[in-house]
Amino acid sequence: MENPFFSVRFRGYDRSQVDRAVARIRKATDAGSPPHPDSLTNLGFQLTLRGYDTGEVDEYFTEVARSLRGG
């Protein structure tokens, strides 16, 4: 799994929440027990000023879930 890059927008997802979620997924996957793909939808990130682009983040987690499903 690649290290993602997300653009910062005036209003977007809380960067620390997204970074922690990416780190947890990477750690679980590296340990051989990746998360269930359905757990990667609606993660409930808070919106904040100077946050990550919501579309980019949503797309990233959709792609991770798709790869975990084998597609």
C-alpha positions as CSV (number, residue, x, y, z in Angstrom):
1,M,0.0,0.0,0.0
2,E,1.4,3.3,-1.1
3,N,1.8,6.3,1.2
4,P,-1.0,8.6,0.1
5,F,-0.7,12.3,-0.6
6,F,-3.8,14.4,-0.1
7,S,-4.2,18.1,-1.0
8,V,-5.0,20.5,1.8
9,R,-8.1,22.6,1.3
10,F,-9.6,25.5,3.1
11,R,-12.2,23.1,4.6
12,G,-11.6,19.3,4.6
13,Y,-11.1,16.2,6.7
14,D,-9.1,16.5,9.9
15,R,-5.6,15.7,8.9
16,S,-4.6,13.9,12.1
17,Q,-7.7,11.6,12.0
18,V,-7.0,10.7,8.4
19,D,-3.3,10.1,9.0
20,R,-4.1,7.9,12.0
21,A,-6.6,5.8,10.0
22,V,-4.0,5.3,7.2
23,A,-1.4,4.3,9.7
24,R,-3.8,1.8,11.4
25,I,-4.7,0.2,8.1
26,R,-1.1,0.0,7.0
27,K,0.0,-1.6,10.3
28,A,-2.9,-4.1,10.2
29,T,-2.2,-5.0,6.6
30,D,1.6,-5.4,7.2
31,A,0.8,-7.7,10.2
32,G,-1.3,-9.9,8.0
33,S,-4.7,-9.0,9.2
34,P,-6.1,-6.3,7.0
35,P,-9.4,-4.6,7.9
36,H,-12.6,-5.7,6.4
37,P,-13.3,-3.6,3.3
38,D,-16.7,-2.6,4.6
39,S,-15.1,-0.9,7.6
40,L,-13.4,1.6,5.3
41,T,-16.6,3.4,4.3
42,N,-18.1,6.2,6.3
43,L,-15.1,6.6,8.7
44,G,-16.6,9.7,10.2
45,F,-13.8,12.1,9.8
46,Q,-14.5,15.6,11.2
47,L,-14.4,18.6,8.9
48,T,-11.9,21.2,9.8
49,L,-10.2,24.3,8.4
50,R,-7.0,23.4,6.4
51,G,-8.0,19.8,6.1
52,Y,-7.4,17.1,3.5
53,D,-9.5,17.2,0.3
54,T,-12.6,15.1,1.1
55,G,-12.8,13.7,-2.4
56,E,-9.2,12.6,-2.5
57,V,-9.5,10.9,0.9
58,D,-12.8,9.2,0.1
59,E,-11.3,8.0,-3.2
60,Y,-8.2,6.6,-1.5
61,F,-10.2,4.6,1.0
62,T,-12.5,3.3,-1.7
63,E,-9.5,2.1,-3.7
64,V,-8.0,0.4,-0.6
65,A,-11.3,-1.3,0.1
66,R,-11.5,-2.4,-3.6
67,S,-7.9,-3.9,-3.4
68,L,-8.7,-5.7,-0.2
69,R,-11.7,-7.3,-2.0
70,G,-9.4,-8.4,-4.7
71,G,-10.6,-6.1,-7.4
